[in-house]
Amino acid sequence: MLSVLSYGRLVARAVIGGLSQTDSRDYSLVSASFGFGKDFRKGILKKGMCYGDDACFIARHRSADVLGVADGVGGWRDYGVDPSQFSGTLMRTCERLVKEGRFVPSNPVGILTTSYYELLQNKVPLLGSSTACIVVLDRQSHRLHTANLGDSGFLVVRGGEVVHRSDEQQHYFNTPFQLSIAPPEAEGSVLSDSPEAADSSSFDVQLGDIILTATDGLFDNMPDYMILQELKKLKNTNYESIQQTAKSIAEQAHVLAYDPNYMSPFAQFACDNGLNVRGGKPDDITVLLSIVAEYTD
């Protein structure tokens, strides 16, 4: 969050120059990531930005900051397919499109759609499924544009409260919407959603807003109030502070995931669906933590 001194300066500027109405400065995201692979040592990244079967990216373009997370569906491992290949390739493709400028900031669904169809046309066969969440900050308009398919997602925190959040998309309990590529003989029997089915939203952000983007390994194990408690430790907008807070959030979720006596959000959801479940949910965990700051080259 902004320091008291910085906040006071912003208030003074707002009173004198109408900052809240006519702020002509560009905004940007200062972002850091941390995570755990369920079957790997803590904080160890596989090739690319992958924690276990999760994948993520953080990219900058002259017009926008873009980041995303994807959760590879682990069930493919039963068929000899590495689930991280699909999620990792999807996120790397999204990142490349952003760096090449092949996107419109106000249309994150378009980033997801172009990336997915590029994967479908890949000459090298790629099998698998994943959820996906893309977040775009348009620097000039100060608007955040989001697209979420499945049960990964994001929170926007302002003044210690959640002011925006993604909507989870589930076909039924523990079966989120997902992008898929199946072998020809399995097409029609593998769950596959269109990228255009992603839930999208757009809203204005303010300097100092905190954006937390994560896979369900976080949200299934930490309710909002616990996340907000951890975010109170975030004292300024420098990368080191953001990285340490992202690490702290991921570590707490990781501990809770393996607590058999903890009534996790996932366990509560399971009970709501008639299942007698208790404890955390062991899973890959990916946390991207960002703060909206003034853009500097």
Summary of the structure (lengths in Angstrom):
residues: 297
radius of gyration: 19.1
end to end distance: 20.9
largest distance: 66.7
contacts: 1015
relative contact order: 0.17
helix: 33%
strand: 31%
